[in-house]
Amino acid sequence: MQGKSLHRKMEAIPLLSVRWGILGTGWVSTRFAADLLNPRSSTPVRHKIAALGTSLEVKGASFISTLFPSGAPDSGKPKIYTSYSDVYIDPEVDIVYIGTPHSYHKEQCLAAIAAGKHVLCEKPFTINAAEAEEVIAAAKVKGVYIMEAVWTRFFPLVLDLKKMLHEDKIIGDIHRMTCDFSLQKDMENLPATHRYKDINLGGGALLDIGVYPLMWSNIVLDGSVGSSASTPEVSSTMVVIDGVDHEDVVVMKYPETNRVGVLTASLRAKGTEEFLKVEGSKGVITVSGPGCSLPKKVKIQVEGEEERVMNYDHEAMGFRFEADSVAKDVLEGRKENLIMPLKETVRMMRVMDGIRKQGGVVYPQDEQR
């Protein structure tokens, strides 16, 4: 008599999921949300957008129509709230993503934390270091997770580059680097209330795009983050018009290793695709892409070896790398991220505070202390 088969079809293990509440309907919130929903060949966690906070119902409706095809069931679409506080108290939201202008970050982080929500807040985390420390202290008291959304740090290209430079040392001892992030924004004709020009919104190049060359200087010249990072000597100059910086030049010098970086950011010029150059004792590495925040290609030129080019193509835009990392942290009970720890956020805010002090840029939030 033939027995029953011992081979049974294994049931698929269901993916763990996290539910997001999105604040803001601008470019960064739209792209982040699109990455969460983009179909993938593999994923460590399932992301669901449960709620959307927006200032106007019409903006929310446009956001939803952009992300969800007309045939999608309403049950899968997020609820639209015209009050951000409703997002914070929604029991279907696990993590609040804050993609609003810089000047609102502190207030919104604190409100989400008070409601017991985990938080992923866009860079810059806050306007200054004092605000960052206040938010982080509140998160620790409440026992919730919080992270600054410096998405580029999570790209496979960046993780590979760190290994090549600091572990494999493929170009030998690192001597210097240059990095630029420049956008041509017609600053003269933008209204005074535009977020690039309004001092009340944290306007200027440094907080919006200058943070990326600073990030790259840490990755290239140091390699460690937070309390493990070295303290560089920082000198800078700015072109300041009506109180906000349109052009920034920053020099980072690491006395212990004799490494130096020249970093530039501009809202009045168009940058090139090759935005980063690293020179070492054995060769040169350049990184290029559509922008300083979106690296796509690494070119390696080592003395005596054939030039190598590494192209990095991935599904969607790349916000999913940080989103997956945050979701994994939350699901496993961690309160901060190893790649982007809270001490690194505060350290970088202090560096930017110092750069602004040298350049003469003072925000209202600085004077409230």
N, C-alpha and C positions, 0 to 999 in steps of 0.2 A: 504494500500500500504506500503510495507516494505521500510523503509528509508535506506540510506547508513549507513554502519557501522561507528560508532564513534571511533572505535579502529583502528588506523593506525600504521603500522609498523614503529617504530622509526628508522631513519637513523643513522648509526654509525657516531659519531663525529670524523672527521679526526684528526690524531695525528699531533701535531706540529713537525717540523723536524729541525735538524741542520746539517750543512755540514762541514766535517772535512778535513783539509789538514794535512797529516802526514809527519813529517820529520824523516828520518832514517829508516833503514830496519833491525835493529838488534833485539835481543830477546825482549826487552821491547816494541818497536814499533809494532812488530808482534803480541805479546800477547794482547796489547791494542786494535789494530785493529780487531783482532779475536773476542774480547769481544763485540765490537761495532756491529759486524755483526751476532753474535750468536743469533739464534731464542730464544725467551722467551715466557713464558706463559702470562706475562703482562709487560708493559713498559710505563713510563710516557711521552716518547718522542721517535721519530724515528731518528736514526743516519745514516748518509750517509757519506761514504768516497769519497770525490770528487777529491782529488789530492794526489799524493805521490811524495815527494822530495827525491832523492837518488843520490849518487855520480856516480853510473854506471847504464846504462840501463839494464844490465843483472841482477843486484841486484833487480831492480824494477820489472822485469818480473818474477823473482823467488818469490818475495813477493806476487805478484798478483796471481800466480798459487797456492800458499799455501792457500790463503784466499778464492779464488773463484773456485768453481767446474768448470770442463771443459765445462759443458753445460750452464753456466751462460751467459746471453747476454752481449755483449760488452758495451751496454748503461749503465749497472749498475756498471761497473768497473771504478776505478779512473784513471785519467790521470796521466801518469808518466812524471815527470820533472827531468832532470839531473842538473838543476839549482834551488836551493832553492828559489831564488828571484822570479821565475815563480809561485811558490806556493803562495807566499805572495800577488802577484798582481792578482791572479785568482779570478774573480768576483763570481765564484761558491763556494768559500771557506768562511765560517763564522768564524771558529776557527782553529788555527794552534796548533797542538800537536807536541811538541819538544821532541824527544826521542834519541837524539844524545849524544856523550860524554860530560861530565861536562864542559870542557873548551870552548865549542862552545855555551853554553846556552846564555850568555850575548849578544853576537853578533847577534844570531838568534832571540832572544826575541826583541831586539831593532829594527831589520829589519822588523819583523812582525808587531810590534807596529806602526812603521813609515808608513806602508802600510794600517793602520787602521784595522788590524785584532785582534780579541780576541785571547788570548794565554793560553794554558795549558802546562806548562814546567815541565819536569821530575825533580825529586829530584836528587842531590842537585840543588836547583834553580840556583845558580851560584857558583863560586869558593870561594867567600868571601862575607862578609856583605856589603862592599862598592859597589861591583858590583850589589848586590840585590837591594840596595837603588837606584842606578842609573836606573835600569830597571823599578822599581816600579814608580819612579818619571816620567819617560817617558810615562808610561801607563796612569798615572793620567792626564798628560798634554794632551794626545791624546784622553782621554775619553773612553778607551777600557778596557775590562775585562782581568784580568790576575790572575793565580793561580799556586802555586807549586803543582805538582802531587804527593802528599803523599797519595797514594791510600788506604793504610791500614786504615787510619783514618775514612774512609767512610763505612767500613764493619759493618754490623749489630752486629756482635760479639763485636766489639770495642765500639759501641754506647751503647750496653747493659751493658758491663763491667763498663763503666764510671758511669752509673746509679747505678749499684750494689754497687760500691765502695763509691761513693760520695753522693748519695741521699739515697739509701736504707741502706747503711753502713752495709752490711751483715756480714762482718768480723770485725766490730767494727772500732776502730782507727787504721789507717794504720801505721805500724812501719817501714818496710823496704821491699825492693824488689831486686831481681837479674834478669838480662836479658842478654842473649847472642845471638849473630849472628855470626856464624863461618862457613867459606867455605874452603874446602881444594883445593887450586888452583895451587899446584906445582910451587910456586913462583920462585924457583931456576932455573927452566928450561923454564919459559916463556921468550919470547924475551923482550929486554929493551923497545921496542916500544909498548908493550901491554898496554892497558888502565889501568890495575891494577898496572903497574910498572912505567909508564912514568909520570914524574913530570909535564911535559908540558900539560898533559891531565887531571891533577888533580888526579893522581894515589894514591893508598893507600886504607886502610880499612875504614877510618873514613867517607869520603864523599860518598863512595859507599854503605857500609852496616852499618857502625857505626851510621848513622843517624836514623836507626830504633830503637835500644835500647834507644837512646835519646828521640825519639818520645814516646816510651812506658813509660819512666820515667816521662814525662810530663802528660800523661794520668793517670798514677797510683798515683804519688806522689803529683800532683797538681790538674789536672782536668780542669783548665782554660787555655785559650790560649791568645796569643798576649799581649795587654796592661793589661789584667786582670790577667795574669799569675804571679806567685811569682818569685822572683829572687833567685835561688839556689847558694850555694857555690860549685864551681867545682874544683876538683883536678884530675889530670890524669897523666898517663905515657904511653909511646909508645915504641915499638921496631921499630926503623927506620933504613932501609937499602937502601943505594943509594938515600937518600933523601925522600923516601916515607915510610909510616907506614904500617907494616905488622901485627902488634898486637897492640890493644888499650885496656887500662883499665881506666875507668872513674868512679869517685865517685861523686854522686850528693847528697848534704846535704841541707835540707830545715830547717833553724834555727827556723822559726816561729812555725813549727809543729813537729820538731824533727824527721822528716822522712828522710830516707837515701836510696840511690840506688847504687848498684854496677853493672856497665855495662861493657860488654866485647864484642870485635869484633876481628875477626881473619881471615886472608886469608891463613892461614897455618894449619888449623885444621877443623875437621868435627864436627859440632854441633849436639845436640840431638833434637828430636822433641819437647820435653818439654823445651821451651826456656825462659819462664817467671814464676817467683814465687813471689807471694805477701803475706806477713805475716802481720796479724793484731792482735788486742787484743782478738778477738773471733774465729779466724780461719785462714785458708790459701786458697788462690786461685792460681791455676796453669793454664797456657795457653799453648797449644801445636799446632803444625801444621807442614807442610813440611818445613817451614822456618819462621823466625822471622817476615817477611813481609806478611806471608800468614797464619794467625791463623785459626784454624778449630775447636778447642775443648776447653771448659772451665771446669775445675774440681773444685768443691766447697766443702771444708771441714770445717764445722762449729762445734765448740765444742758442744757435746750433741745432734747433729743431724746426720742423715744418709748422707753419701757422695752423692753428686749430680754431674752428668756429663751432660753437654749441648753440643751437636754436632751441628755444623753449616755447612750445605751443601747448596750450591747455584749453579745456572746455570753458566757455564763458569768459568773463573778464579777469577773474582772479580773486574776487572778494570771498569766494567760497573757502579758500585756504584758511583765512582767519576765522571765518564763521564755523568751520568744522572744528578748529582748535578750541574755540570758546565753548562750543556745545559739548565737546569731549570733557573739558575741564568741569563744566557745570554738572554733567551727568555723573562724573566720578568724584564730585564733592570738593574740588579745589576752589580756592577763593581768588586766585590770580594765576597768570600765565607765565610760563618759564621763558618763552621767547620775548614777550613784552611785559616784564614785571613792573609793578607799580613804582619801585624805586627808580627805574629807568625813565618813567614818565615824569617824575618830579625832577630828576637830574636834568632832563632835556628842557623842561620848563625853566629851570634856573639858568641854564645856558642862554636861552632865548631872552630871559629877563635881563641878563648882563649885556647881550647884544643890543637890545633896545635902549638900555641905559647909555651905552656908548654912542648910539645914534641919535638919541634925543627923542625917542618915541615913547610917549606916556599915555596910557589908556585911563579912562575914568575909574576903572576897577583898581588901578594901582593907587590912586589917591584916596580910595575909600578905606584904606588900611591905616 
